[in-house]
Amino acid sequence: MFVATESSSTTTTTCSVIQWSPLGRHFEFGEILSATHNFDESLLIGHEGFGKVYKGNIDNGSALVVAAIKRLDAMSNQGESEFWAEVEMLSKLCHCHLVSLVGYCNHEKEMILV
């Protein structure tokens, strides 16, 4: 787990090597559309080989939190088996140098990581 605490003169960062956590949350496609304003290009924060990454606001039950939402491109070489392998791996792995997986959405041909 990544923990950062600040005092008046220094910042202390503690980083464990690996922490395992339960599977991420399953998001409904409507939640993803709402969070990204229907994948509005103004919210695009990156593009990689497997798809586009959008900035979105996810309701975690008590507040809206900003999240990176990766929508896999249907034309990429990443198929369903690779998607599920990535969901499984990222849901278990937690490290201070990695972005944590909040959850995923699989709706029809959509494969999305949050």
N, C-alpha and C positions, 0 to 999 in steps of 0.2 A: 504494500500500500504506500502511496506517496503522501507524505505529510510535510507541509512547510509551515514553520512558525517564524514570526518576526519579533525581534526585540528592537530597542532603540538603536543598537549599533550593528547587529549581525542578523543574518538569516540562517536558520538551521534547516537542513533538508535531510530527511530520513528516507531511505529507499530500500525496500526488501527486494530480493532477487525475483521471486515469483510468488503470487498469491492466487489461489484457485477460488473461483466464485461460481454460483449456480448459473444455469442458462439465462440468457438475456430475455427481455420482455418481447412478446410478439405484438407488433403494432398493426392496427388495421390500416388499409390503404388510405382510407379517408383521413385518418390522423396525419399521415405523411403528406397528403395533398394540402391539408390545412397548414401544417407546419412550414411547408415550403412555398405556400401561395401558388399551388399548382405548378411547382418546379419553375418558378419565376427566374428568368436568366439574371435578374439584378441580384439574386441571392447566391449565384454561382461563385464558389470560392476556390474551385480547383477542378482539374480534369486530368485523369490518369488513364492508363491503358484499358482498364476495365469499366470506366464510366465517369460520370460527373459527380462532384461533391458540392452540396448545397448547404448553406447556413439555414437552420430551422429552429423554431421554438417549439419544444416538446413539453406537454403538460405531464409533470411527474406526480400528480395527485394533490400537491399542495402549492405548486408554483410553476411558472413557465421557465424552462431552462434552455439555454442555447446549446445546440448540438450540431455536429457535422453529420449530414445525411448523404450517404453514397448510394447513388442509383446506378446499378450495373447496366451497361449498354447491352442490349439484346444482340448486337452485332459483334460483341467481343468473343474471345475464345473461351471465356469462363462459362462453364455450364452449371447445371443444377448441382451436380455432385461436388464441384469445387466451391460453390456458394455455401453449401451445408458444411463442408469441411472448414471453411473460413469462419462461419458462425460458431461452430463447435470449438474451434481453437481459440478464437478471440473471447468467447464467453468464459473460458476457463483461465485465461492468462491475464494477469494484471501486473504491470511494471511501470515504474515512474517515467520511463522513456517511450511508452506506448500510449496511444489513446485508447481508453477503455470502451468496450462494446456495451452500449445501453440495451440494444435489442435489434430486431430485424423485422422485415415485412416481406412476405412472399404472397403475392396476389396475382393469379393467372400467370402471365409471363414476367411480372415485375419481381426483381430480386434487389432488396434494399437493406443496407446496413445503417444503423444509427449509433 
